[in-house]
């Protein structure tokens, strides 16, 4: 096949694609008009069925709860995989080619007072917002995923303020591992409990409360969202902590990393 | 202007901004700068979702796209960079 023939073949294919693409566009519903029966049906029944005014959470954690279990385990697997890949093998030594952020001679910039003050002031509000988002999925357009990431952000602010030791003390690896397992396993366990009660998997078997949108309403939706929040927060702190290593410790040279083994370098430098 | 017209203008504006932001992300070559541009792009995307009335996706995109992903990328770049 000569280049010229190939060009013709490509042009024919491209023309066909453009034609079909434009044709497909003519059949689309109008912008912002949802033609399916699923959305209106859920909007009509969601509050009566679940007592949750956060309709998105009701869909995520109840109607499509099985999807969400899968999504949650994606993050769980990612965090676990990260720990495995970045672990320190027996006899492994960091040689000449060790990354710049681990170099012994690396100058560690002092944290400016402005950053320290601002980040430390932000830690409290950030943690409260994260907690609120994770626990109010039944009432608001929020949920465990968003709340969990923001909770983790509160810990990163501690790190950013230069308090690496505090960051480590607040996030011991064993506790994070446990929290991640409880979060991910708890979600699955809520589903299995329904099966044990001879109900469908992830059936909402808890009392729904009397006031729609109250914190105590919506049964398993609120519980599952909270568990997801714990799992996501723990997974993010684990992943980031894995990458952070002891970068800032180099400068201070105080104490070794607790918890041992996983990705952390055990060398302790005196500053 | 009616509320609908305001909404239309907002949606079109944000769509154009997102397209421009995406182009900028692809065009940026320096890795560290790329991460910062990506973070701004995540912010634009979350505004897009807000303009299209999806506040829950807005929160997710804001937390993951504007904070978590750039943070992970920055740390990874710091890890793999050789000492100068």
Contacts between the chains, C-beta under 8 A, distances in Angstrom:
chain1	res1	chain2	res2	distance
A	54	B	56	8.0
A	56	B	56	4.5
A	57	B	56	7.7
A	97	B	82	6.9
A	98	B	83	7.9
A	99	B	78	7.1
A	99	B	79	4.8
A	99	B	80	6.1
A	99	B	81	6.2
A	99	B	82	7.2
A	99	B	83	7.8
A	100	B	78	6.8
A	100	B	81	4.6
A	100	B	82	6.1
A	100	B	83	4.4
A	100	B	84	7.1
A	101	B	78	4.4
A	101	B	79	6.2
A	101	B	81	7.4
A	103	B	83	4.4
A	105	B	83	7.6
A	106	B	83	7.0
A	133	B	59	6.9
A	141	B	55	4.1
A	141	B	56	4.1
A	141	B	59	7.3
A	142	B	56	6.6
A	142	B	59	6.1
A	143	B	56	6.5
A	143	B	59	7.9
A	145	B	60	5.8
A	145	B	63	7.8
A	146	B	56	7.3
A	146	B	59	3.9
A	146	B	60	5.3
A	146	B	62	7.9
A	146	B	63	5.4
A	149	B	60	7.8
A	149	B	63	3.7
A	149	B	64	6.1
A	149	B	67	7.1
A	149	B	68	5.6
A	150	B	63	5.6
A	152	B	68	7.6
A	153	B	63	7.2
A	153	B	67	5.9
A	153	B	68	7.8
A	156	B	71	6.9
A	236	B	68	6.2
A	239	B	72	6.7
A	240	B	71	6.4
A	240	B	72	6.8
A	240	B	75	6.9
A	243	B	72	6.7
A	243	B	75	3.9
A	243	B	76	6.5
A	243	B	79	6.4
A	244	B	75	6.5
A	247	B	78	7.6
